[in-house]
Amino acid sequence: MTELATLIEKRIRDIPDFPKPGVMFKDITPLLDDHLAFTEVVRALAAAGRDATGAVAVDKVVGMEARGFILAAPVALALGVGFIPVRKPGKLPWQTHRVSYDLEYGSETLEMHVDAVAPGERVLLVDDVLATGGTAAATAELVETCGGAVTALAVLMELSFLDGRSKVGDLPVTALYTV
């Protein structure tokens, strides 16, 4: 395990039966409360938006509601690019594209402004957890509907036993910590 993965592991709190019985929720708030850990996580996630030379290789960073916002916004700042929120229905004030999908404990719908991504723009998806892959796949679909190209997915942690990578196809995935 890398030093960063160990740092993350020590700052993730398990909450049983949240939001539903049988789900083990991974609480990231202790990590967010630690400036050093949060800084290192943002730096590592932002690396997924750079090419081999270290140059920025994306035009936008998309964060998924809600904990994805907490990570994606500072990643966008670190890369010097724009941030796009993907939200639940009725939360965005402008015209939206919408997609529905299944997740590990139910189903969900997400929306993104129709003009959030210009055709041809390169997009990095950032979220807290890759679980079943439904949220990431749905968000990639929203970006592609606008004409954008998703270049990678970067997540704080991956729940490998839920096989979310199979839902995102050959999209490059950076997971800082794998359970």
Contacts in CASP RR format, 6 or more apart in sequence:
PFRMAT RR
TARGET T0000
AUTHOR 0000-0000-0000
METHOD contacts of the structure
MODEL  1
MTELATLIEKRIRDIPDFPKPGVMFKDITPLLDDHLAFTEVVRALAAAGR
DATGAVAVDKVVGMEARGFILAAPVALALGVGFIPVRKPGKLPWQTHRVS
YDLEYGSETLEMHVDAVAPGERVLLVDDVLATGGTAAATAELVETCGGAV
TALAVLMELSFLDGRSKVGDLPVTALYTV
1 9 0 8 1.000
4 40 0 8 1.000
4 41 0 8 1.000
4 44 0 8 1.000
4 176 0 8 1.000
4 177 0 8 1.000
5 176 0 8 1.000
5 177 0 8 1.000
5 178 0 8 1.000
7 37 0 8 1.000
7 40 0 8 1.000
8 31 0 8 1.000
8 37 0 8 1.000
8 41 0 8 1.000
8 156 0 8 1.000
8 157 0 8 1.000
8 176 0 8 1.000
8 177 0 8 1.000
9 177 0 8 1.000
11 28 0 8 1.000
11 30 0 8 1.000
11 31 0 8 1.000
11 34 0 8 1.000
11 37 0 8 1.000
12 26 0 8 1.000
12 27 0 8 1.000
12 28 0 8 1.000
12 30 0 8 1.000
12 31 0 8 1.000
12 157 0 8 1.000
12 177 0 8 1.000
13 26 0 8 1.000
13 27 0 8 1.000
13 29 0 8 1.000
13 30 0 8 1.000
14 24 0 8 1.000
14 25 0 8 1.000
14 26 0 8 1.000
14 27 0 8 1.000
15 24 0 8 1.000
15 25 0 8 1.000
15 26 0 8 1.000
15 27 0 8 1.000
16 22 0 8 1.000
16 24 0 8 1.000
16 25 0 8 1.000
17 23 0 8 1.000
18 25 0 8 1.000
19 25 0 8 1.000
19 105 0 8 1.000
20 105 0 8 1.000
23 104 0 8 1.000
23 105 0 8 1.000
26 128 0 8 1.000
26 129 0 8 1.000
26 157 0 8 1.000
26 159 0 8 1.000
26 179 0 8 1.000
28 67 0 8 1.000
28 70 0 8 1.000
28 128 0 8 1.000
28 156 0 8 1.000
31 37 0 8 1.000
31 38 0 8 1.000
31 41 0 8 1.000
31 156 0 8 1.000
32 38 0 8 1.000
32 70 0 8 1.000
41 71 0 8 1.000
41 156 0 8 1.000
41 176 0 8 1.000
42 71 0 8 1.000
42 74 0 8 1.000
42 75 0 8 1.000
42 78 0 8 1.000
43 78 0 8 1.000
44 174 0 8 1.000
44 176 0 8 1.000
45 71 0 8 1.000
45 75 0 8 1.000
45 126 0 8 1.000
45 154 0 8 1.000
45 155 0 8 1.000
45 156 0 8 1.000
45 174 0 8 1.000
45 176 0 8 1.000
46 75 0 8 1.000
46 78 0 8 1.000
46 79 0 8 1.000
47 154 0 8 1.000
47 174 0 8 1.000
48 124 0 8 1.000
48 126 0 8 1.000
48 152 0 8 1.000
48 153 0 8 1.000
48 154 0 8 1.000
48 172 0 8 1.000
48 174 0 8 1.000
49 56 0 8 1.000
49 57 0 8 1.000
49 58 0 8 1.000
49 61 0 8 1.000
49 79 0 8 1.000
49 124 0 8 1.000
49 151 0 8 1.000
49 152 0 8 1.000
49 154 0 8 1.000
50 56 0 8 1.000
50 57 0 8 1.000
50 79 0 8 1.000
51 57 0 8 1.000
56 79 0 8 1.000
56 80 0 8 1.000
56 81 0 8 1.000
57 122 0 8 1.000
57 151 0 8 1.000
58 79 0 8 1.000
58 81 0 8 1.000
58 122 0 8 1.000
58 123 0 8 1.000
58 124 0 8 1.000
58 151 0 8 1.000
58 152 0 8 1.000
59 81 0 8 1.000
59 82 0 8 1.000
59 118 0 8 1.000
59 121 0 8 1.000
59 122 0 8 1.000
59 123 0 8 1.000
60 76 0 8 1.000
60 81 0 8 1.000
60 82 0 8 1.000
60 83 0 8 1.000
60 84 0 8 1.000
60 116 0 8 1.000
60 117 0 8 1.000
60 121 0 8 1.000
60 122 0 8 1.000
60 123 0 8 1.000
60 124 0 8 1.000
61 72 0 8 1.000
61 73 0 8 1.000
61 75 0 8 1.000
61 76 0 8 1.000
61 79 0 8 1.000
61 81 0 8 1.000
61 82 0 8 1.000
61 83 0 8 1.000
61 84 0 8 1.000
61 123 0 8 1.000
61 124 0 8 1.000
61 125 0 8 1.000
61 126 0 8 1.000
62 72 0 8 1.000
62 83 0 8 1.000
62 84 0 8 1.000
62 85 0 8 1.000
62 86 0 8 1.000
62 112 0 8 1.000
62 116 0 8 1.000
62 117 0 8 1.000
62 123 0 8 1.000
62 124 0 8 1.000
62 125 0 8 1.000
62 126 0 8 1.000
62 139 0 8 1.000
62 143 0 8 1.000
63 69 0 8 1.000
63 71 0 8 1.000
63 72 0 8 1.000
63 73 0 8 1.000
63 83 0 8 1.000
63 84 0 8 1.000
63 85 0 8 1.000
63 86 0 8 1.000
63 125 0 8 1.000
63 126 0 8 1.000
63 127 0 8 1.000
63 139 0 8 1.000
64 72 0 8 1.000
64 86 0 8 1.000
64 110 0 8 1.000
64 125 0 8 1.000
64 126 0 8 1.000
64 127 0 8 1.000
64 135 0 8 1.000
64 136 0 8 1.000
64 139 0 8 1.000
65 85 0 8 1.000
65 86 0 8 1.000
65 87 0 8 1.000
65 88 0 8 1.000
65 91 0 8 1.000
65 110 0 8 1.000
67 127 0 8 1.000
67 128 0 8 1.000
67 129 0 8 1.000
68 126 0 8 1.000
68 127 0 8 1.000
68 128 0 8 1.000
69 85 0 8 1.000
70 128 0 8 1.000
71 126 0 8 1.000
71 127 0 8 1.000
71 128 0 8 1.000
71 156 0 8 1.000
72 83 0 8 1.000
72 126 0 8 1.000
72 127 0 8 1.000
73 83 0 8 1.000
75 124 0 8 1.000
75 126 0 8 1.000
75 154 0 8 1.000
76 82 0 8 1.000
76 83 0 8 1.000
77 83 0 8 1.000
79 124 0 8 1.000
84 112 0 8 1.000
84 113 0 8 1.000
84 116 0 8 1.000
84 117 0 8 1.000
84 123 0 8 1.000
85 92 0 8 1.000
85 112 0 8 1.000
86 110 0 8 1.000
86 111 0 8 1.000
86 112 0 8 1.000
86 139 0 8 1.000
86 142 0 8 1.000
87 110 0 8 1.000
87 111 0 8 1.000
87 112 0 8 1.000
88 108 0 8 1.000
88 109 0 8 1.000
88 110 0 8 1.000
88 111 0 8 1.000
89 98 0 8 1.000
89 109 0 8 1.000
89 110 0 8 1.000
89 111 0 8 1.000
90 111 0 8 1.000
91 111 0 8 1.000
92 111 0 8 1.000
92 112 0 8 1.000
92 113 0 8 1.000
94 113 0 8 1.000
94 114 0 8 1.000
94 115 0 8 1.000
95 113 0 8 1.000
95 114 0 8 1.000
95 115 0 8 1.000
96 111 0 8 1.000
96 112 0 8 1.000
96 113 0 8 1.000
96 114 0 8 1.000
97 111 0 8 1.000
97 112 0 8 1.000
97 114 0 8 1.000
97 142 0 8 1.000
97 145 0 8 1.000
97 146 0 8 1.000
98 109 0 8 1.000
98 110 0 8 1.000
98 111 0 8 1.000
99 109 0 8 1.000
99 110 0 8 1.000
99 138 0 8 1.000
99 141 0 8 1.000
99 142 0 8 1.000
99 145 0 8 1.000
100 107 0 8 1.000
100 108 0 8 1.000
100 109 0 8 1.000
100 110 0 8 1.000
100 138 0 8 1.000
101 107 0 8 1.000
101 108 0 8 1.000
101 109 0 8 1.000
101 110 0 8 1.000
101 134 0 8 1.000
101 135 0 8 1.000
101 137 0 8 1.000
101 138 0 8 1.000
102 108 0 8 1.000
102 132 0 8 1.000
102 134 0 8 1.000
103 131 0 8 1.000
103 132 0 8 1.000
103 133 0 8 1.000
103 134 0 8 1.000
103 135 0 8 1.000
104 131 0 8 1.000
104 132 0 8 1.000
104 162 0 8 1.000
108 135 0 8 1.000
108 138 0 8 1.000
110 135 0 8 1.000
110 138 0 8 1.000
110 139 0 8 1.000
110 142 0 8 1.000
111 142 0 8 1.000
112 139 0 8 1.000
112 142 0 8 1.000
112 143 0 8 1.000
112 146 0 8 1.000
114 146 0 8 1.000
115 146 0 8 1.000
116 146 0 8 1.000
117 123 0 8 1.000
117 143 0 8 1.000
117 146 0 8 1.000
117 147 0 8 1.000
117 148 0 8 1.000
118 146 0 8 1.000
118 147 0 8 1.000
118 148 0 8 1.000
119 146 0 8 1.000
119 147 0 8 1.000
119 148 0 8 1.000
120 147 0 8 1.000
120 148 0 8 1.000
120 149 0 8 1.000
121 147 0 8 1.000
121 148 0 8 1.000
121 149 0 8 1.000
122 148 0 8 1.000
122 149 0 8 1.000
122 151 0 8 1.000
123 143 0 8 1.000
123 148 0 8 1.000
123 149 0 8 1.000
123 150 0 8 1.000
123 151 0 8 1.000
124 150 0 8 1.000
124 151 0 8 1.000
124 152 0 8 1.000
124 153 0 8 1.000
124 154 0 8 1.000
125 136 0 8 1.000
125 139 0 8 1.000
125 140 0 8 1.000
125 143 0 8 1.000
125 150 0 8 1.000
125 152 0 8 1.000
125 153 0 8 1.000
125 154 0 8 1.000
126 153 0 8 1.000
126 154 0 8 1.000
126 155 0 8 1.000
127 135 0 8 1.000
127 136 0 8 1.000
127 139 0 8 1.000
127 153 0 8 1.000
127 155 0 8 1.000
127 156 0 8 1.000
128 155 0 8 1.000
128 156 0 8 1.000
128 157 0 8 1.000
129 155 0 8 1.000
129 156 0 8 1.000
129 157 0 8 1.000
129 158 0 8 1.000
129 159 0 8 1.000
130 136 0 8 1.000
130 153 0 8 1.000
130 155 0 8 1.000
130 157 0 8 1.000
130 158 0 8 1.000
130 159 0 8 1.000
130 164 0 8 1.000
130 165 0 8 1.000
130 168 0 8 1.000
130 173 0 8 1.000
130 175 0 8 1.000
131 159 0 8 1.000
131 162 0 8 1.000
131 164 0 8 1.000
132 162 0 8 1.000
132 163 0 8 1.000
132 164 0 8 1.000
132 167 0 8 1.000
133 162 0 8 1.000
133 164 0 8 1.000
133 165 0 8 1.000
133 166 0 8 1.000
133 167 0 8 1.000
133 168 0 8 1.000
134 164 0 8 1.000
134 167 0 8 1.000
136 153 0 8 1.000
136 155 0 8 1.000
136 164 0 8 1.000
136 167 0 8 1.000
136 168 0 8 1.000
136 171 0 8 1.000
137 167 0 8 1.000
137 168 0 8 1.000
140 150 0 8 1.000
140 153 0 8 1.000
140 168 0 8 1.000
140 171 0 8 1.000
143 149 0 8 1.000
143 150 0 8 1.000
144 150 0 8 1.000
150 171 0 8 1.000
151 172 0 8 1.000
152 171 0 8 1.000
152 172 0 8 1.000
152 173 0 8 1.000
152 174 0 8 1.000
153 168 0 8 1.000
153 171 0 8 1.000
153 172 0 8 1.000
153 173 0 8 1.000
153 174 0 8 1.000
154 173 0 8 1.000
154 174 0 8 1.000
154 176 0 8 1.000
155 173 0 8 1.000
155 174 0 8 1.000
155 175 0 8 1.000
155 176 0 8 1.000
156 175 0 8 1.000
156 176 0 8 1.000
156 177 0 8 1.000
157 175 0 8 1.000
157 176 0 8 1.000
157 177 0 8 1.000
157 178 0 8 1.000
157 179 0 8 1.000
158 164 0 8 1.000
158 165 0 8 1.000
158 173 0 8 1.000
158 175 0 8 1.000
158 177 0 8 1.000
158 178 0 8 1.000
158 179 0 8 1.000
159 179 0 8 1.000
160 178 0 8 1.000
160 179 0 8 1.000
161 179 0 8 1.000
165 173 0 8 1.000
END
